[in-house]
């Protein structure tokens, strides 16, 4: 019996060691990740709180301005497929929020929703942009509608794509996001054990079209998570209060013309969430895309761009 138990423990230890040897990912130096992803259109801006924000300013400098903001654990690259559809007509500014993309960890350690509003405000101000429309997906949608409440005079239009921030409608996003790394065990696993197959499994919940779960997309999500300090920042963000004090009553104060887009097969934020935005925002219109999941910008970039252009041309 003792020999059998000893054999079991030894085998388990060897198997665990093998698993960890292939799946433990320590932080990767910023220089290495930037070398892989920074291109000729990448820029960095130092904000007042010394945050170094990665952003891109592209398109028609004479056109209306679109500010694009991404979701949880994503980056500005999530809009890549839409840029060719929009750049001839619009000036397009997109940025990586603190904790994510090539921005990653910031000195202030402020990763709450109001911090993202401040980032949008300071970046646009520094670029001399006084009027613009904001397009936000998921967490970025949360920041977008908060921006509309704080700075309505600056906005021409608001586009909410599977927007987060509605209390009691975010159970799955919390499981995949901040709440998922809030316990000591899962926090430790997230900080040190980050196998690529786990990213692939998460993306199966994100996309309907599994052909988008390519090695390139998996590598991108994985690389930005293991960027030095990013996992620490995401864990810190889990206690920042994103899901506390989210009042549905705030939404009805939005006066900016609003387009609401949601994938019918969204497994992260329930599609019914769009109904609340539609009922509470006075000047709003909703579009639901069949056979599309949580990130329409990747699954239906041409349709999403077309609907945004039509919306903008009516403003």
C-alpha positions, 0 to 999 in steps of 0.5 A: 500500500505504501509503495503504491502511494509512493509510486502515485505521488512520484508519478504525480510529481513528475507529471506536474513538473512536466506540465509546469515546465511547458506552461509556466510563463514568467513575465517577458521584458517590455522590449521583447514584446514591443519589438514584435508588435510596435509598427510604423503607426504605433505611438506612445504618450506620457500622461500627467500621472506618468502613464505611458499610453500606446496609441495610433492616430490614423486615417483622414486627418480632415474627417470626423474623429472616431475614438476606438476603445477595446475590451478586457484583456484585449488591445487596440489591435482588435480593430485592425480589420475595421481600419481599412473600411474607415480610414478614408473617411474618418480620422481614427484614434485608438489606444491601449488602456492601462493594464492591457496591450502595449500600455500594460502596467502604469505607475499610478496602479489605477485601473478602475473605470473612471481611470479609463475615462481620464485616459480617453480625455487626456489623450484626445486633449493632447491631440487637440481633438475637441469633438469626436465620436467614441466606439467601445467594446465590452469594457471599452463600452463601459468607458464609452458610456461613462465618458458620455455622462462626464463629457457630453459636450465633446461627443458627436456620437456614441457606439456601444458594442457589447458594452459592459457596466450594467449591474447584474448583467455581467456574470460571465464577464466577471468569471472570465475577467476580474473575479476570475483572478480574485482568489489566492489560487487562481491569482497565483495560477494567472500570474505564473501559469498561462498556457496558450491552450487556455487562451484558445479555450477562452476564445472559443467562448468569445467567437462563434467563428472558430476559424478566428482562433488562429495561432496569430490571435492566440499569440497576441492575447497571450503575449500581452498578458505576459508583458512584464507587469500586466498580470499584476495590473490585471489582478490589481484591477480586480479590486478596483470596483468595476462591478461596484456601484454600477447604477442602471439609473445613470444610463438614462442621463446619456443624451448623445446619439447612440448606436448599440451593436450586440452579437446574438451569440455573445457568451460573455455579456448577454445579448439582452443587455442591449435592450436596457441601453435601448430602453434607457438612452433616448436617442438610440438605435440597436442592431443585433448580429446573428451568428456573431459573438462578443467581438463583432469587430473581428467576426463581422468587421465589414458589417460593423464598419458599414453600420458605423459609417451609416450612423455617423453620416446621419449625425 
